[in-house]
């Protein structure tokens, strides 16, 4: 494989991982919102935690897709 193609694959994989920065911010926002909501209304602890886990899972799924794309670019 030529050096140009290998370099392009490396650049593409690096650009695919940029989405992980957004995931990190998203997870912080999700759990920060949990703390804020729990401080306002502690009675809803169980319901708020369920919504938080759902938000965390959906946010992490985006990160896993970005990482998967990066690996597909690198190793295909």
C-alpha positions as CSV (number, residue, x, y, z in Angstrom):
1,X,0.0,0.0,0.0
2,X,1.4,3.4,-0.9
3,X,2.3,6.0,1.7
4,X,-0.4,8.4,0.5
5,X,-3.1,5.9,1.0
6,X,-1.7,4.9,4.4
7,X,-1.5,8.6,5.4
8,X,-5.1,9.2,4.2
9,X,-6.3,6.2,6.3
10,X,-4.6,7.6,9.4
11,X,-6.1,11.0,8.8
12,X,-9.5,9.6,8.3
13,X,-9.3,7.5,11.5
14,X,-8.2,10.5,13.4
15,X,-11.1,12.5,12.1
16,X,-13.5,9.7,13.0
17,X,-12.4,9.9,16.6
18,X,-13.2,13.6,16.9
19,X,-16.7,12.5,17.9
20,X,-15.4,11.1,21.1
21,X,-14.8,14.6,22.4
22,X,-18.5,15.3,22.1
23,X,-19.3,12.1,23.8
24,X,-17.2,13.1,26.8
25,X,-19.0,16.4,27.0
26,X,-22.3,14.7,26.6
27,X,-21.7,12.3,29.5
28,X,-20.7,15.2,31.7
29,X,-23.9,17.0,30.8
30,X,-26.0,14.0,31.5
31,X,-24.6,13.4,35.0
32,X,-24.4,17.1,35.8
33,X,-28.1,17.3,35.0
34,X,-28.8,14.4,37.2
35,X,-27.1,16.1,40.2
36,X,-29.0,19.3,39.4
37,X,-32.4,17.6,39.1
38,X,-31.8,15.5,42.2
39,X,-30.9,18.6,44.2
40,X,-34.2,20.2,43.1
41,X,-36.4,17.2,43.7
42,X,-35.0,14.3,45.7
43,X,-38.3,12.4,45.7
44,X,-37.8,11.5,42.0
45,X,-34.5,9.8,42.6
46,X,-35.4,6.4,41.0
47,X,-37.0,7.9,37.9
48,X,-34.2,10.4,37.4
49,X,-31.6,7.7,37.6
50,X,-33.4,5.6,35.0
51,X,-33.5,8.5,32.6
52,X,-29.8,9.2,33.3
53,X,-28.8,5.7,32.5
54,X,-30.8,5.8,29.3
55,X,-29.1,9.1,28.3
56,X,-25.7,7.7,29.2
57,X,-26.3,4.6,27.1
58,X,-27.4,6.6,24.1
59,X,-24.5,9.0,24.4
60,X,-22.0,6.2,24.7
61,X,-23.5,4.4,21.7
62,X,-22.5,7.4,19.6
63,X,-19.0,7.2,20.9
64,X,-18.8,3.5,20.2
65,X,-20.0,4.1,16.6
66,X,-17.3,6.7,16.1
67,X,-14.6,4.3,17.5
68,X,-15.9,1.5,15.3
69,X,-15.7,3.7,12.2
70,X,-12.1,4.6,13.1
71,X,-11.2,0.9,13.5
72,X,-12.9,0.1,10.2
73,X,-11.0,2.7,8.4
74,X,-7.7,1.6,9.9
75,X,-8.0,-2.1,9.5
76,X,-9.9,-2.6,6.2
